[in-house]
Amino acid sequence: MMFPLNETLTMEFKSDVKSYPMDKLVHELIGMANAEGGKLFLGIEDDGTVTGVNIQHRNVISLIAFIKENTIPPIAVSASLETDDLSGKEVLVFS
Protein backbone atom coordinates (compact mmCIF):
# COMPACT_ATOMS: atom_id res chain seq x y z
CA MET A 1 0.00 0.00 0.00
CA MET A 2 1.16 3.52 -0.72
CA PHE A 3 0.52 5.82 2.22
CA PRO A 4 -0.20 9.55 1.98
CA LEU A 5 2.84 11.82 2.13
CA ASN A 6 1.29 14.60 4.23
CA GLU A 7 -1.11 14.99 7.11
CA THR A 8 -4.45 16.76 6.57
CA LEU A 9 -7.45 17.52 8.76
CA THR A 10 -8.68 13.98 8.12
CA MET A 11 -5.33 12.14 8.02
CA GLU A 12 -3.09 11.98 11.07
CA PHE A 13 0.36 10.38 11.41
CA LYS A 14 1.65 9.05 14.73
CA SER A 15 5.08 7.64 15.44
CA ASP A 16 5.08 4.24 17.13
CA VAL A 17 8.85 3.81 17.48
CA LYS A 18 8.59 4.19 21.28
CA SER A 19 5.13 2.57 21.54
CA TYR A 20 2.57 5.37 21.31
CA PRO A 21 0.65 5.56 24.63
CA MET A 22 -2.81 3.99 24.50
CA ASP A 23 -4.48 6.87 26.38
CA LYS A 24 -3.16 9.35 23.81
CA LEU A 25 -4.28 7.08 20.96
CA VAL A 26 -7.81 6.96 22.40
CA HIS A 27 -7.85 10.78 22.74
CA GLU A 28 -6.68 11.20 19.13
CA LEU A 29 -9.42 8.90 17.85
CA ILE A 30 -12.07 10.65 19.96
CA GLY A 31 -10.96 13.98 18.52
CA MET A 32 -11.23 12.67 14.98
CA ALA A 33 -14.65 11.12 15.70
CA ASN A 34 -15.88 14.44 17.07
CA ALA A 35 -14.67 16.26 13.95
CA GLU A 36 -14.91 15.06 10.36
CA GLY A 37 -13.57 11.57 11.00
CA GLY A 38 -10.72 10.31 8.87
CA LYS A 39 -7.75 8.00 9.19
CA LEU A 40 -5.00 7.73 11.77
CA PHE A 41 -1.77 6.05 10.63
CA LEU A 42 0.18 4.54 13.54
CA GLY A 43 3.74 3.93 12.41
CA ILE A 44 4.32 7.02 10.26
CA GLU A 45 6.34 10.04 11.39
CA ASP A 46 5.07 13.61 11.01
CA ASP A 47 7.32 14.07 7.96
CA GLY A 48 5.70 11.06 6.22
CA THR A 49 8.53 8.58 6.90
CA VAL A 50 7.21 5.07 7.49
CA THR A 51 8.89 3.64 10.60
CA GLY A 52 6.43 0.82 11.31
CA VAL A 53 4.06 -0.14 14.07
CA ASN A 54 5.41 -1.27 17.45
CA ILE A 55 4.99 -4.96 18.27
CA GLN A 56 2.78 -3.99 21.25
CA HIS A 57 0.17 -2.60 18.85
CA ARG A 58 -0.11 -5.49 16.41
CA ASN A 59 -3.14 -7.20 18.00
CA VAL A 60 -5.80 -5.28 16.11
CA ILE A 61 -8.78 -6.99 17.77
CA SER A 62 -7.51 -6.15 21.27
CA LEU A 63 -6.87 -2.53 20.28
CA ILE A 64 -10.37 -2.07 18.89
CA ALA A 65 -11.85 -3.62 22.06
CA PHE A 66 -9.71 -1.34 24.25
CA ILE A 67 -10.91 1.74 22.36
CA LYS A 68 -14.57 0.71 22.65
CA GLU A 69 -14.19 -0.03 26.38
CA ASN A 70 -12.52 3.31 27.07
CA THR A 71 -14.87 5.69 25.26
CA ILE A 72 -18.31 6.90 26.30
CA PRO A 73 -20.30 6.51 24.20
CA PRO A 74 -18.19 3.78 22.58
CA ILE A 75 -16.78 4.93 19.26
CA ALA A 76 -16.77 2.51 16.37
CA VAL A 77 -13.39 2.26 14.70
CA SER A 78 -11.98 -0.14 12.20
CA ALA A 79 -8.30 -0.92 12.03
CA SER A 80 -6.01 -2.96 9.82
CA LEU A 81 -2.31 -3.64 9.48
CA GLU A 82 -1.13 -2.48 6.06
CA THR A 83 2.32 -3.03 4.56
CA ASP A 84 4.19 -0.12 3.00
CA ASP A 85 5.09 -0.90 -0.61
CA LEU A 86 8.49 0.80 -0.41
CA SER A 87 9.86 -0.11 3.03
CA GLY A 88 7.96 -3.35 3.72
CA LYS A 89 7.12 -2.02 7.20
CA GLU A 90 3.64 -2.45 8.66
CA VAL A 91 1.46 0.51 9.62
CA LEU A 92 -1.73 0.29 11.68
CA VAL A 93 -4.49 2.24 9.92
CA PHE A 94 -7.52 3.35 11.95
CA SER A 95 -10.69 4.60 10.25
N, C-alpha and C positions, 0 to 999 in steps of 0.2 A: 504494500500500500504506500502511496505517496502522501505524506502529511503536508498540511499547509505550512507555509514559510513564515507567516506572521500571525500574531494574535489580532483578534477583532473583538467587538462587543459580544459576539456569540461564540468565540473560540478562545479558549484559555489554555496556556501551557503551564505545566508545573514540573519542576525538577523532582526526580525521585532518587537521586544519587545517594542521599542520606536518609532515605525512607521518609517521605512526606508525612507529617503527623495526621492521624485519622481525624482528629477534631477540626483541624484546619480544612481538610478535604471536605468534611460534611458542611462546614460553613461556606466554602466556595460553591458547592452544589446547591445549597439553599439559596444563596445569592443569585445564581443563574436561574433557578426555578422561579424566583420572585421577579425576575426581569423578563427578558425575551426567550430564555432557555438557551440552548446551544450545545456545544461540545467542550469537554474538558479533557485534555491530553496529558496523562500522567506519564512522564518519562521524556519530556521535551523541555529544553531550556528556553528561557525568555527570548533568546536570539534565534530560536528555531532549530538548534542542534539537537539531534536525537541521541539521548544518553541511555535510554532504556528504563524499564520499570524495575523497581527493587523486588527481590524475591519475596519479601513480606507482603507484597500486594498482588501476587499472582493468582490467588484464589478468588476468582470473580464472584462466585456465588456467596461466599462469606462476606465480601465487601458490600454487595448489594443488600444483604440481610442486615449488616451493621448500619448502613445508611438508613434503611427503613425503620429500624429499631430506635434510632437516635434523632428522628425528626418528628415533629408534631405540627400539623398532620404529617403522616409518612409521605415522603416524596417518592414518586416512581422514577427510577433511573434504570437505564440499560447500560451494560458495560461489556466490552469485549477486548481481548488481547489481539492486537494487530501488529504484524511484522513490517518494519520499514524496509522498503525495496532496496535502498542503497546500503544501509549499515547492517541489516539483518537483525537489528535489535528490536525487542518487543516494547510496545507502548500500550498502556491501558487507556481505552477511549470510553468516556462516559457521555451519554446523551440524556 
